[in-house]
C-alpha cells in the first residue's frame, strides 16, 4: 500500500489549508456565532450574537478583533482571524 500524498504537517481528518488548532478554534467560534440566519453579518452583529449566547471571553475577544466589514460565511470570519482557509480539491 502506498502512502497518500499530504502537505507537510497535514494531519488526517483536517481539511487542507487549516491546522488542527485552526479547526478547533473555528469549531469553538461556530458554536457561539453560527445559526440559520447568522450570515451575512458585520463585527457588531457577530459580537452581539456571541454575547447573547454567553460565549467565553476568548471567543468574545476574537470577535472584537475582527475588522469592520461584512462577513458572508463562518469561513470568512475564520480566515480573518487567521485560522486558515480550507483549500478545495483540484480536478
PyMOL Python script that loads the backbone (N, CA, C, O; Angstrom):
from pymol import cmd

cmd.read_pdbstr("""\
ATOM      1  N   UNK A   1       0.849  -1.175   0.000  1.00  0.00           N
ATOM      2  CA  UNK A   1       0.000   0.000   0.000  1.00  0.00           C
ATOM      3  C   UNK A   1       0.892   1.236   0.000  1.00  0.00           C
ATOM      4  O   UNK A   1       1.830   1.320   0.793  1.00  0.00           O
ATOM      5  N   UNK A   2       0.612   2.190  -0.876  1.00  0.00           N
ATOM      6  CA  UNK A   2       1.427   3.390  -0.952  1.00  0.00           C
ATOM      7  C   UNK A   2       0.823   4.478  -0.089  1.00  0.00           C
ATOM      8  O   UNK A   2      -0.399   4.607  -0.009  1.00  0.00           O
ATOM      9  N   UNK A   3       1.669   5.257   0.555  1.00  0.00           N
ATOM     10  CA  UNK A   3       1.150   6.342   1.391  1.00  0.00           C
ATOM     11  C   UNK A   3       0.490   7.408   0.523  1.00  0.00           C
ATOM     12  O   UNK A   3       0.884   7.631  -0.622  1.00  0.00           O
ATOM     13  N   UNK A   4      -0.520   8.059   1.089  1.00  0.00           N
ATOM     14  CA  UNK A   4      -1.187   9.143   0.360  1.00  0.00           C
ATOM     15  C   UNK A   4      -0.339  10.405   0.461  1.00  0.00           C
ATOM     16  O   UNK A   4       0.420  10.590   1.412  1.00  0.00           O
ATOM     17  N   UNK A   5      -0.484  11.247  -0.517  1.00  0.00           N
ATOM     18  CA  UNK A   5       0.282  12.485  -0.551  1.00  0.00           C
ATOM     19  C   UNK A   5      -0.425  13.553   0.276  1.00  0.00           C
ATOM     20  O   UNK A   5      -1.607  13.827   0.072  1.00  0.00           O
ATOM     21  N   UNK A   6       0.302  14.146   1.199  1.00  0.00           N
ATOM     22  CA  UNK A   6      -0.231  15.216   2.042  1.00  0.00           C
ATOM     23  C   UNK A   6       0.782  16.332   2.142  1.00  0.00           C
ATOM     24  O   UNK A   6       1.987  16.124   1.995  1.00  0.00           O
ATOM     25  N   UNK A   7       0.276  17.503   2.390  1.00  0.00           N
ATOM     26  CA  UNK A   7       1.162  18.639   2.626  1.00  0.00           C
ATOM     27  C   UNK A   7       1.930  18.391   3.912  1.00  0.00           C
ATOM     28  O   UNK A   7       1.416  17.735   4.818  1.00  0.00           O
ATOM     29  N   UNK A   8       3.155  18.905   4.010  1.00  0.00           N
ATOM     30  CA  UNK A   8       3.917  18.731   5.255  1.00  0.00           C
ATOM     31  C   UNK A   8       3.133  19.270   6.447  1.00  0.00           C
ATOM     32  O   UNK A   8       2.599  20.379   6.404  1.00  0.00           O
ATOM     33  N   UNK A   9       3.071  18.472   7.512  1.00  0.00           N
ATOM     34  CA  UNK A   9       2.391  18.900   8.726  1.00  0.00           C
ATOM     35  C   UNK A   9       0.887  18.705   8.684  1.00  0.00           C
ATOM     36  O   UNK A   9       0.202  19.012   9.660  1.00  0.00           O
ATOM     37  N   UNK A  10       0.354  18.199   7.572  1.00  0.00           N
ATOM     38  CA  UNK A  10      -1.083  17.984   7.464  1.00  0.00           C
ATOM     39  C   UNK A  10      -1.466  16.712   8.199  1.00  0.00           C
ATOM     40  O   UNK A  10      -0.849  15.664   8.008  1.00  0.00           O
ATOM     41  N   UNK A  11      -2.483  16.810   9.037  1.00  0.00           N
ATOM     42  CA  UNK A  11      -2.933  15.647   9.793  1.00  0.00           C
ATOM     43  C   UNK A  11      -4.189  15.075   9.162  1.00  0.00           C
ATOM     44  O   UNK A  11      -5.028  15.828   8.666  1.00  0.00           O
ATOM     45  N   UNK A  12      -4.337  13.741   9.170  1.00  0.00           N
ATOM     46  CA  UNK A  12      -5.548  13.121   8.633  1.00  0.00           C
ATOM     47  C   UNK A  12      -6.789  13.669   9.344  1.00  0.00           C
ATOM     48  O   UNK A  12      -6.773  13.896  10.554  1.00  0.00           O
ATOM     49  N   UNK A  13      -7.856  13.878   8.581  1.00  0.00           N
ATOM     50  CA  UNK A  13      -9.095  14.382   9.157  1.00  0.00           C
ATOM     51  C   UNK A  13      -9.151  15.895   9.265  1.00  0.00           C
ATOM     52  O   UNK A  13     -10.171  16.452   9.672  1.00  0.00           O
ATOM     53  N   UNK A  14      -8.072  16.559   8.908  1.00  0.00           N
ATOM     54  CA  UNK A  14      -8.003  18.023   8.944  1.00  0.00           C
ATOM     55  C   UNK A  14      -8.042  18.530   7.512  1.00  0.00           C
ATOM     56  O   UNK A  14      -7.231  18.098   6.692  1.00  0.00           O
ATOM     57  N   UNK A  15      -8.966  19.439   7.185  1.00  0.00           N
ATOM     58  CA  UNK A  15      -9.015  19.949   5.814  1.00  0.00           C
ATOM     59  C   UNK A  15      -7.697  20.604   5.420  1.00  0.00           C
ATOM     60  O   UNK A  15      -7.045  21.247   6.243  1.00  0.00           O
ATOM     61  N   UNK A  16      -7.309  20.437   4.160  1.00  0.00           N
ATOM     62  CA  UNK A  16      -6.105  21.095   3.657  1.00  0.00           C
ATOM     63  C   UNK A  16      -6.238  22.597   3.849  1.00  0.00           C
ATOM     64  O   UNK A  16      -7.294  23.167   3.572  1.00  0.00           O
ATOM     65  N   UNK A  17      -5.185  23.238   4.315  1.00  0.00           N
ATOM     66  CA  UNK A  17      -5.162  24.682   4.482  1.00  0.00           C
ATOM     67  C   UNK A  17      -5.498  25.147   5.889  1.00  0.00           C
ATOM     68  O   UNK A  17      -5.381  26.335   6.192  1.00  0.00           O
ATOM     69  N   UNK A  18      -5.913  24.227   6.753  1.00  0.00           N
ATOM     70  CA  UNK A  18      -6.262  24.584   8.129  1.00  0.00           C
ATOM     71  C   UNK A  18      -5.493  23.672   9.075  1.00  0.00           C
ATOM     72  O   UNK A  18      -5.450  22.459   8.874  1.00  0.00           O
ATOM     73  N   UNK A  19      -4.891  24.247  10.095  1.00  0.00           N
ATOM     74  CA  UNK A  19      -4.181  23.443  11.085  1.00  0.00           C
ATOM     75  C   UNK A  19      -5.185  22.800  12.040  1.00  0.00           C
ATOM     76  O   UNK A  19      -6.330  23.247  12.112  1.00  0.00           O
ATOM     77  N   UNK A  20      -4.786  21.773  12.766  1.00  0.00           N
ATOM     78  CA  UNK A  20      -5.688  21.203  13.769  1.00  0.00           C
ATOM     79  C   UNK A  20      -6.141  22.252  14.792  1.00  0.00           C
ATOM     80  O   UNK A  20      -7.287  22.229  15.241  1.00  0.00           O
ATOM     81  N   UNK A  21      -5.242  23.169  15.157  1.00  0.00           N
ATOM     82  CA  UNK A  21      -5.609  24.233  16.091  1.00  0.00           C
ATOM     83  C   UNK A  21      -6.633  25.173  15.453  1.00  0.00           C
ATOM     84  O   UNK A  21      -7.550  25.649  16.122  1.00  0.00           O
ATOM     85  N   UNK A  22      -6.472  25.433  14.165  1.00  0.00           N
ATOM     86  CA  UNK A  22      -7.427  26.260  13.438  1.00  0.00           C
ATOM     87  C   UNK A  22      -8.801  25.617  13.368  1.00  0.00           C
ATOM     88  O   UNK A  22      -9.821  26.298  13.481  1.00  0.00           O
ATOM     89  N   UNK A  23      -8.823  24.296  13.179  1.00  0.00           N
ATOM     90  CA  UNK A  23     -10.091  23.563  13.154  1.00  0.00           C
ATOM     91  C   UNK A  23     -10.780  23.673  14.509  1.00  0.00           C
ATOM     92  O   UNK A  23     -11.986  23.904  14.586  1.00  0.00           O
ATOM     93  N   UNK A  24     -10.010  23.506  15.567  1.00  0.00           N
ATOM     94  CA  UNK A  24     -10.576  23.596  16.913  1.00  0.00           C
ATOM     95  C   UNK A  24     -11.095  25.013  17.195  1.00  0.00           C
ATOM     96  O   UNK A  24     -12.196  25.175  17.723  1.00  0.00           O
ATOM     97  N   UNK A  25     -10.314  26.030  16.847  1.00  0.00           N
ATOM     98  CA  UNK A  25     -10.727  27.412  17.077  1.00  0.00           C
ATOM     99  C   UNK A  25     -11.965  27.755  16.257  1.00  0.00           C
ATOM    100  O   UNK A  25     -12.874  28.428  16.744  1.00  0.00           O
ATOM    101  N   UNK A  26     -11.997  27.292  15.020  1.00  0.00           N
ATOM    102  CA  UNK A  26     -13.145  27.547  14.148  1.00  0.00           C
ATOM    103  C   UNK A  26     -14.395  26.859  14.692  1.00  0.00           C
ATOM    104  O   UNK A  26     -15.488  27.423  14.648  1.00  0.00           O
ATOM    105  N   UNK A  27     -14.231  25.662  15.196  1.00  0.00           N
ATOM    106  CA  UNK A  27     -15.351  24.929  15.776  1.00  0.00           C
ATOM    107  C   UNK A  27     -15.910  25.649  16.999  1.00  0.00           C
ATOM    108  O   UNK A  27     -17.125  25.766  17.158  1.00  0.00           O
ATOM    109  N   UNK A  28     -15.022  26.127  17.854  1.00  0.00           N
ATOM    110  CA  UNK A  28     -15.450  26.865  19.049  1.00  0.00           C
ATOM    111  C   UNK A  28     -16.156  28.159  18.648  1.00  0.00           C
ATOM    112  O   UNK A  28     -17.172  28.522  19.242  1.00  0.00           O
ATOM    113  N   UNK A  29     -15.636  28.842  17.665  1.00  0.00           N
ATOM    114  CA  UNK A  29     -16.252  30.070  17.170  1.00  0.00           C
ATOM    115  C   UNK A  29     -17.649  29.771  16.621  1.00  0.00           C
ATOM    116  O   UNK A  29     -18.607  30.482  16.927  1.00  0.00           O
ATOM    117  N   UNK A  30     -17.755  28.735  15.824  1.00  0.00           N
ATOM    118  CA  UNK A  30     -19.038  28.364  15.218  1.00  0.00           C
ATOM    119  C   UNK A  30     -20.094  28.071  16.281  1.00  0.00           C
ATOM    120  O   UNK A  30     -21.272  28.383  16.107  1.00  0.00           O
ATOM    121  N   UNK A  31     -19.666  27.486  17.351  1.00  0.00           N
ATOM    122  CA  UNK A  31     -20.583  27.146  18.449  1.00  0.00           C
ATOM    123  C   UNK A  31     -21.316  28.387  18.962  1.00  0.00           C
ATOM    124  O   UNK A  31     -22.467  28.291  19.389  1.00  0.00           O
ATOM    125  N   UNK A  32     -20.673  29.529  18.926  1.00  0.00           N
ATOM    126  CA  UNK A  32     -21.218  30.740  19.533  1.00  0.00           C
ATOM    127  C   UNK A  32     -21.795  31.747  18.545  1.00  0.00           C
ATOM    128  O   UNK A  32     -22.603  32.588  18.939  1.00  0.00           O
ATOM    129  N   UNK A  33     -21.403  31.686  17.268  1.00  0.00           N
ATOM    130  CA  UNK A  33     -21.904  32.709  16.347  1.00  0.00           C
ATOM    131  C   UNK A  33     -22.692  32.159  15.167  1.00  0.00           C
ATOM    132  O   UNK A  33     -23.268  32.943  14.412  1.00  0.00           O
ATOM    133  N   UNK A  34     -22.740  30.862  14.979  1.00  0.00           N
ATOM    134  CA  UNK A  34     -23.442  30.297  13.834  1.00  0.00           C
ATOM    135  C   UNK A  34     -24.931  30.199  14.102  1.00  0.00           C
ATOM    136  O   UNK A  34     -25.395  30.304  15.238  1.00  0.00           O
ATOM    137  N   UNK A  35     -25.648  29.997  13.041  1.00  0.00           N
ATOM    138  CA  UNK A  35     -27.087  29.817  13.114  1.00  0.00           C
ATOM    139  C   UNK A  35     -27.675  29.964  11.733  1.00  0.00           C
ATOM    140  O   UNK A  35     -26.991  30.388  10.801  1.00  0.00           O
ATOM    141  N   UNK A  36     -28.923  29.622  11.598  1.00  0.00           N
ATOM    142  CA  UNK A  36     -29.572  29.642  10.295  1.00  0.00           C
ATOM    143  C   UNK A  36     -29.545  31.024   9.656  1.00  0.00           C
ATOM    144  O   UNK A  36     -29.446  31.141   8.435  1.00  0.00           O
ATOM    145  N   UNK A  37     -29.632  32.067  10.468  1.00  0.00           N
ATOM    146  CA  UNK A  37     -29.690  33.420   9.926  1.00  0.00           C
ATOM    147  C   UNK A  37     -28.499  34.272  10.364  1.00  0.00           C
ATOM    148  O   UNK A  37     -28.597  35.498  10.416  1.00  0.00           O
ATOM    149  N   UNK A  38     -27.390  33.633  10.674  1.00  0.00           N
ATOM    150  CA  UNK A  38     -26.238  34.348  11.225  1.00  0.00           C
ATOM    151  C   UNK A  38     -25.489  35.187  10.195  1.00  0.00           C
ATOM    152  O   UNK A  38     -24.878  36.195  10.552  1.00  0.00           O
ATOM    153  N   UNK A  39     -25.526  34.795   8.939  1.00  0.00           N
ATOM    154  CA  UNK A  39     -24.754  35.492   7.910  1.00  0.00           C
ATOM    155  C   UNK A  39     -25.648  35.925   6.774  1.00  0.00           C
ATOM    156  O   UNK A  39     -26.663  35.284   6.505  1.00  0.00           O
ATOM    157  N   UNK A  40     -25.284  37.014   6.097  1.00  0.00           N
ATOM    158  CA  UNK A  40     -24.119  37.868   6.315  1.00  0.00           C
ATOM    159  C   UNK A  40     -24.269  38.683   7.598  1.00  0.00           C
ATOM    160  O   UNK A  40     -25.377  38.972   8.051  1.00  0.00           O
ATOM    161  N   UNK A  41     -23.121  39.043   8.165  1.00  0.00           N
ATOM    162  CA  UNK A  41     -23.110  39.802   9.416  1.00  0.00           C
ATOM    163  C   UNK A  41     -21.822  40.605   9.529  1.00  0.00           C
ATOM    164  O   UNK A  41     -20.772  40.201   9.029  1.00  0.00           O
ATOM    165  N   UNK A  42     -21.924  41.745  10.195  1.00  0.00           N
ATOM    166  CA  UNK A  42     -20.726  42.538  10.462  1.00  0.00           C
ATOM    167  C   UNK A  42     -20.215  42.207  11.864  1.00  0.00           C
ATOM    168  O   UNK A  42     -20.824  41.423  12.592  1.00  0.00           O
ATOM    169  N   UNK A  43     -19.105  42.809  12.219  1.00  0.00           N
ATOM    170  CA  UNK A  43     -18.468  42.522  13.514  1.00  0.00           C
ATOM    171  C   UNK A  43     -19.425  42.782  14.676  1.00  0.00           C
ATOM    172  O   UNK A  43     -19.529  41.959  15.585  1.00  0.00           O
ATOM    173  N   UNK A  44     -20.118  43.904  14.655  1.00  0.00           N
ATOM    174  CA  UNK A  44     -21.014  44.253  15.756  1.00  0.00           C
ATOM    175  C   UNK A  44     -22.131  43.222  15.913  1.00  0.00           C
ATOM    176  O   UNK A  44     -22.490  42.857  17.032  1.00  0.00           O
ATOM    177  N   UNK A  45     -22.675  42.757  14.797  1.00  0.00           N
ATOM    178  CA  UNK A  45     -23.740  41.760  14.836  1.00  0.00           C
ATOM    179  C   UNK A  45     -23.223  40.434  15.389  1.00  0.00           C
ATOM    180  O   UNK A  45     -23.882  39.790  16.205  1.00  0.00           O
ATOM    181  N   UNK A  46     -22.027  40.031  14.931  1.00  0.00           N
ATOM    182  CA  UNK A  46     -21.437  38.786  15.424  1.00  0.00           C
ATOM    183  C   UNK A  46     -21.119  38.878  16.917  1.00  0.00           C
ATOM    184  O   UNK A  46     -21.314  37.917  17.661  1.00  0.00           O
ATOM    185  N   UNK A  47     -20.629  40.039  17.344  1.00  0.00           N
ATOM    186  CA  UNK A  47     -20.316  40.233  18.755  1.00  0.00           C
ATOM    187  C   UNK A  47     -21.591  40.177  19.598  1.00  0.00           C
ATOM    188  O   UNK A  47     -21.612  39.545  20.654  1.00  0.00           O
ATOM    189  N   UNK A  48     -22.637  40.830  19.136  1.00  0.00           N
ATOM    190  CA  UNK A  48     -23.903  40.804  19.875  1.00  0.00           C
ATOM    191  C   UNK A  48     -24.429  39.376  19.990  1.00  0.00           C
ATOM    192  O   UNK A  48     -24.917  38.974  21.046  1.00  0.00           O
ATOM    193  N   UNK A  49     -24.330  38.616  18.907  1.00  0.00           N
ATOM    194  CA  UNK A  49     -24.794  37.222  18.937  1.00  0.00           C
ATOM    195  C   UNK A  49     -23.969  36.399  19.928  1.00  0.00           C
ATOM    196  O   UNK A  49     -24.524  35.627  20.710  1.00  0.00           O
ATOM    197  N   UNK A  50     -22.656  36.562  19.895  1.00  0.00           N
ATOM    198  CA  UNK A  50     -21.787  35.817  20.807  1.00  0.00           C
ATOM    199  C   UNK A  50     -22.094  36.172  22.264  1.00  0.00           C
ATOM    200  O   UNK A  50     -22.133  35.295  23.127  1.00  0.00           O
ATOM    201  N   UNK A  51     -22.310  37.460  22.531  1.00  0.00           N
ATOM    202  CA  UNK A  51     -22.632  37.895  23.898  1.00  0.00           C
ATOM    203  C   UNK A  51     -23.970  37.320  24.343  1.00  0.00           C
ATOM    204  O   UNK A  51     -24.097  36.860  25.477  1.00  0.00           O
ATOM    205  N   UNK A  52     -24.971  37.340  23.460  1.00  0.00           N
ATOM    206  CA  UNK A  52     -26.293  36.784  23.785  1.00  0.00           C
ATOM    207  C   UNK A  52     -26.217  35.299  24.089  1.00  0.00           C
ATOM    208  O   UNK A  52     -26.966  34.790  24.923  1.00  0.00           O
ATOM    209  N   UNK A  53     -25.317  34.607  23.414  1.00  0.00           N
ATOM    210  CA  UNK A  53     -25.162  33.160  23.599  1.00  0.00           C
ATOM    211  C   UNK A  53     -24.310  32.815  24.816  1.00  0.00           C
ATOM    212  O   UNK A  53     -24.199  31.647  25.189  1.00  0.00           O
ATOM    213  N   UNK A  54     -23.708  33.830  25.436  1.00  0.00           N
ATOM    214  CA  UNK A  54     -22.859  33.578  26.597  1.00  0.00           C
ATOM    215  C   UNK A  54     -21.496  33.021  26.248  1.00  0.00           C
ATOM    216  O   UNK A  54     -20.936  32.213  26.989  1.00  0.00           O
ATOM    217  N   UNK A  55     -20.959  33.458  25.107  1.00  0.00           N
ATOM    218  CA  UNK A  55     -19.655  32.974  24.653  1.00  0.00           C
ATOM    219  C   UNK A  55     -18.564  33.301  25.671  1.00  0.00           C
ATOM    220  O   UNK A  55     -18.642  34.311  26.371  1.00  0.00           O
ATOM    221  N   UNK A  56     -17.546  32.439  25.750  1.00  0.00           N
ATOM    222  CA  UNK A  56     -16.426  32.699  26.658  1.00  0.00           C
ATOM    223  C   UNK A  56     -15.601  33.905  26.204  1.00  0.00           C
ATOM    224  O   UNK A  56     -15.671  34.324  25.048  1.00  0.00           O
ATOM    225  N   UNK A  57     -14.825  34.450  27.131  1.00  0.00           N
ATOM    226  CA  UNK A  57     -14.011  35.641  26.861  1.00  0.00           C
ATOM    227  C   UNK A  57     -13.101  35.483  25.649  1.00  0.00           C
ATOM    228  O   UNK A  57     -12.914  36.439  24.896  1.00  0.00           O
ATOM    229  N   UNK A  58     -12.536  34.307  25.446  1.00  0.00           N
ATOM    230  CA  UNK A  58     -11.627  34.100  24.313  1.00  0.00           C
ATOM    231  C   UNK A  58     -12.355  34.297  22.984  1.00  0.00           C
ATOM    232  O   UNK A  58     -11.802  34.882  22.052  1.00  0.00           O
ATOM    233  N   UNK A  59     -13.582  33.816  22.898  1.00  0.00           N
ATOM    234  CA  UNK A  59     -14.366  33.973  21.676  1.00  0.00           C
ATOM    235  C   UNK A  59     -14.758  35.436  21.503  1.00  0.00           C
ATOM    236  O   UNK A  59     -14.660  35.980  20.403  1.00  0.00           O
ATOM    237  N   UNK A  60     -15.201  36.071  22.582  1.00  0.00           N
ATOM    238  CA  UNK A  60     -15.576  37.487  22.512  1.00  0.00           C
ATOM    239  C   UNK A  60     -14.385  38.334  22.069  1.00  0.00           C
ATOM    240  O   UNK A  60     -14.535  39.237  21.246  1.00  0.00           O
ATOM    241  N   UNK A  61     -13.215  38.047  22.609  1.00  0.00           N
ATOM    242  CA  UNK A  61     -12.013  38.780  22.228  1.00  0.00           C
ATOM    243  C   UNK A  61     -11.677  38.591  20.765  1.00  0.00           C
ATOM    244  O   UNK A  61     -11.286  39.541  20.086  1.00  0.00           O
ATOM    245  N   UNK A  62     -11.826  37.370  20.274  1.00  0.00           N
ATOM    246  CA  UNK A  62     -11.557  37.106  18.862  1.00  0.00           C
ATOM    247  C   UNK A  62     -12.518  37.889  17.980  1.00  0.00           C
ATOM    248  O   UNK A  62     -12.102  38.498  16.995  1.00  0.00           O
ATOM    249  N   UNK A  63     -13.799  37.877  18.328  1.00  0.00           N
ATOM    250  CA  UNK A  63     -14.786  38.601  17.522  1.00  0.00           C
ATOM    251  C   UNK A  63     -14.519  40.105  17.579  1.00  0.00           C
ATOM    252  O   UNK A  63     -14.655  40.798  16.571  1.00  0.00           O
ATOM    253  N   UNK A  64     -14.147  40.604  18.739  1.00  0.00           N
ATOM    254  CA  UNK A  64     -13.829  42.039  18.859  1.00  0.00           C
ATOM    255  C   UNK A  64     -12.641  42.430  17.987  1.00  0.00           C
ATOM    256  O   UNK A  64     -12.543  43.578  17.552  1.00  0.00           O
ATOM    257  N   UNK A  65     -11.749  41.496  17.730  1.00  0.00           N
ATOM    258  CA  UNK A  65     -10.552  41.796  16.944  1.00  0.00           C
ATOM    259  C   UNK A  65     -10.800  41.774  15.437  1.00  0.00           C
ATOM    260  O   UNK A  65      -9.909  42.110  14.657  1.00  0.00           O
ATOM    261  N   UNK A  66     -11.990  41.386  15.030  1.00  0.00           N
ATOM    262  CA  UNK A  66     -12.300  41.345  13.598  1.00  0.00           C
ATOM    263  C   UNK A  66     -12.283  42.743  12.990  1.00  0.00           C
ATOM    264  O   UNK A  66     -12.587  43.723  13.670  1.00  0.00           O
ATOM    265  N   UNK A  67     -11.931  42.833  11.722  1.00  0.00           N
ATOM    266  CA  UNK A  67     -12.008  44.132  11.042  1.00  0.00           C
ATOM    267  C   UNK A  67     -13.471  44.524  10.825  1.00  0.00           C
ATOM    268  O   UNK A  67     -14.364  43.676  10.823  1.00  0.00           O
ATOM    269  N   UNK A  68     -13.693  45.816  10.643  1.00  0.00           N
ATOM    270  CA  UNK A  68     -15.035  46.326  10.356  1.00  0.00           C
ATOM    271  C   UNK A  68     -15.371  45.997   8.910  1.00  0.00           C
ATOM    272  O   UNK A  68     -14.954  46.703   7.993  1.00  0.00           O
ATOM    273  N   UNK A  69     -16.109  44.946   8.713  1.00  0.00           N
ATOM    274  CA  UNK A  69     -16.561  44.555   7.379  1.00  0.00           C
ATOM    275  C   UNK A  69     -17.710  43.581   7.540  1.00  0.00           C
ATOM    276  O   UNK A  69     -17.999  43.130   8.648  1.00  0.00           O
ATOM    277  N   UNK A  70     -18.357  43.261   6.450  1.00  0.00           N
ATOM    278  CA  UNK A  70     -19.430  42.270   6.465  1.00  0.00           C
ATOM    279  C   UNK A  70     -18.845  40.931   6.057  1.00  0.00           C
ATOM    280  O   UNK A  70     -18.105  40.836   5.078  1.00  0.00           O
ATOM    281  N   UNK A  71     -19.181  39.905   6.809  1.00  0.00           N
ATOM    282  CA  UNK A  71     -18.717  38.549   6.553  1.00  0.00           C
ATOM    283  C   UNK A  71     -19.883  37.745   6.004  1.00  0.00           C
ATOM    284  O   UNK A  71     -20.988  37.796   6.543  1.00  0.00           O
ATOM    285  N   UNK A  72     -19.640  37.006   4.934  1.00  0.00           N
ATOM    286  CA  UNK A  72     -20.695  36.225   4.302  1.00  0.00           C
ATOM    287  C   UNK A  72     -20.838  34.826   4.892  1.00  0.00           C
ATOM    288  O   UNK A  72     -21.915  34.233   4.834  1.00  0.00           O
ATOM    289  N   UNK A  73     -19.754  34.300   5.459  1.00  0.00           N
ATOM    290  CA  UNK A  73     -19.770  32.939   5.988  1.00  0.00           C
ATOM    291  C   UNK A  73     -18.868  32.839   7.222  1.00  0.00           C
ATOM    292  O   UNK A  73     -18.063  33.728   7.501  1.00  0.00           O
ATOM    293  N   UNK A  74     -19.024  31.750   7.939  1.00  0.00           N
ATOM    294  CA  UNK A  74     -18.128  31.470   9.056  1.00  0.00           C
ATOM    295  C   UNK A  74     -16.690  31.317   8.553  1.00  0.00           C
ATOM    296  O   UNK A  74     -15.746  31.713   9.237  1.00  0.00           O
ATOM    297  N   UNK A  75     -16.527  30.749   7.372  1.00  0.00           N
ATOM    298  CA  UNK A  75     -15.185  30.589   6.803  1.00  0.00           C
ATOM    299  C   UNK A  75     -14.506  31.941   6.612  1.00  0.00           C
ATOM    300  O   UNK A  75     -13.297  32.061   6.814  1.00  0.00           O
ATOM    301  N   UNK A  76     -15.274  32.962   6.225  1.00  0.00           N
ATOM    302  CA  UNK A  76     -14.712  34.307   6.080  1.00  0.00           C
ATOM    303  C   UNK A  76     -14.230  34.841   7.425  1.00  0.00           C
ATOM    304  O   UNK A  76     -13.169  35.458   7.513  1.00  0.00           O
ATOM    305  N   UNK A  77     -15.017  34.599   8.470  1.00  0.00           N
ATOM    306  CA  UNK A  77     -14.641  35.037   9.815  1.00  0.00           C
ATOM    307  C   UNK A  77     -13.372  34.310  10.251  1.00  0.00           C
ATOM    308  O   UNK A  77     -12.433  34.932  10.749  1.00  0.00           O
ATOM    309  N   UNK A  78     -13.349  33.000  10.064  1.00  0.00           N
ATOM    310  CA  UNK A  78     -12.195  32.198  10.463  1.00  0.00           C
ATOM    311  C   UNK A  78     -10.932  32.648   9.739  1.00  0.00           C
ATOM    312  O   UNK A  78      -9.861  32.721  10.341  1.00  0.00           O
ATOM    313  N   UNK A  79     -11.054  32.946   8.462  1.00  0.00           N
ATOM    314  CA  UNK A  79      -9.887  33.403   7.702  1.00  0.00           C
ATOM    315  C   UNK A  79      -9.411  34.755   8.228  1.00  0.00           C
ATOM    316  O   UNK A  79      -8.207  34.975   8.363  1.00  0.00           O
ATOM    317  N   UNK A  80     -10.343  35.663   8.526  1.00  0.00           N
ATOM    318  CA  UNK A  80      -9.968  36.983   9.045  1.00  0.00           C
ATOM    319  C   UNK A  80      -9.257  36.869  10.390  1.00  0.00           C
ATOM    320  O   UNK A  80      -8.432  37.715  10.734  1.00  0.00           O
ATOM    321  N   UNK A  81      -9.577  35.831  11.143  1.00  0.00           N
ATOM    322  CA  UNK A  81      -8.939  35.612  12.442  1.00  0.00           C
ATOM    323  C   UNK A  81      -7.637  34.818  12.333  1.00  0.00           C
ATOM    324  O   UNK A  81      -6.973  34.570  13.339  1.00  0.00           O
ATOM    325  N   UNK A  82      -7.275  34.422  11.114  1.00  0.00           N
ATOM    326  CA  UNK A  82      -6.020  33.708  10.910  1.00  0.00           C
ATOM    327  C   UNK A  82      -6.095  32.227  11.207  1.00  0.00           C
ATOM    328  O   UNK A  82      -5.068  31.589  11.435  1.00  0.00           O
ATOM    329  N   UNK A  83      -7.304  31.665  11.210  1.00  0.00           N
ATOM    330  CA  UNK A  83      -7.468  30.233  11.499  1.00  0.00           C
ATOM    331  C   UNK A  83      -7.179  29.374  10.283  1.00  0.00           C
ATOM    332  O   UNK A  83      -7.142  28.148  10.388  1.00  0.00           O
ATOM    333  N   UNK A  84      -6.975  29.991   9.139  1.00  0.00           N
ATOM    334  CA  UNK A  84      -6.698  29.264   7.915  1.00  0.00           C
ATOM    335  C   UNK A  84      -7.914  29.230   7.020  1.00  0.00           C
ATOM    336  O   UNK A  84      -9.024  29.576   7.427  1.00  0.00           O
ATOM    337  N   UNK A  85      -7.682  28.807   5.798  1.00  0.00           N
ATOM    338  CA  UNK A  85      -8.761  28.718   4.822  1.00  0.00           C
ATOM    339  C   UNK A  85      -8.708  27.330   4.205  1.00  0.00           C
ATOM    340  O   UNK A  85      -7.667  26.886   3.721  1.00  0.00           O
ATOM    341  N   UNK A  86      -9.830  26.669   4.231  1.00  0.00           N
ATOM    342  CA  UNK A  86      -9.900  25.329   3.672  1.00  0.00           C
ATOM    343  C   UNK A  86      -9.655  25.395   2.167  1.00  0.00           C
ATOM    344  O   UNK A  86     -10.283  26.171   1.447  1.00  0.00           O
ATOM    345  N   UNK A  87      -8.731  24.565   1.719  1.00  0.00           N
ATOM    346  CA  UNK A  87      -8.413  24.505   0.295  1.00  0.00           C
ATOM    347  C   UNK A  87      -9.296  23.462  -0.353  1.00  0.00           C
ATOM    348  O   UNK A  87      -9.460  22.359   0.169  1.00  0.00           O
ATOM    349  N   UNK A  88      -9.867  23.815  -1.498  1.00  0.00           N
ATOM    350  CA  UNK A  88     -10.708  22.861  -2.207  1.00  0.00           C
ATOM    351  C   UNK A  88      -9.845  21.976  -3.065  1.00  0.00           C
ATOM    352  O   UNK A  88      -8.773  22.380  -3.515  1.00  0.00           O
ATOM    353  N   UNK A  89     -10.315  20.766  -3.291  1.00  0.00           N
ATOM    354  CA  UNK A  89      -9.582  19.816  -4.113  1.00  0.00           C
ATOM    355  C   UNK A  89      -9.533  20.259  -5.561  1.00  0.00           C
ATOM    356  O   UNK A  89     -10.374  21.033  -6.018  1.00  0.00           O
ATOM    357  N   UNK A  90      -8.560  19.771  -6.261  1.00  0.00           N
ATOM    358  CA  UNK A  90      -8.412  20.116  -7.667  1.00  0.00           C
ATOM    359  C   UNK A  90      -8.869  18.944  -8.507  1.00  0.00           C
ATOM    360  O   UNK A  90      -8.739  17.786  -8.109  1.00  0.00           O
ATOM    361  N   UNK A  91      -9.406  19.259  -9.675  1.00  0.00           N
ATOM    362  CA  UNK A  91      -9.741  18.197 -10.609  1.00  0.00           C
ATOM    363  C   UNK A  91     -11.143  18.139 -10.874  1.00  0.00           C
ATOM    364  O   UNK A  91     -11.591  17.291 -11.647  1.00  0.00           O
TER     365      UNK A  91
END
""", "prot")
cmd.dss("prot")
cmd.show_as("cartoon", "prot")
cmd.util.cbc("prot")
cmd.orient("prot")
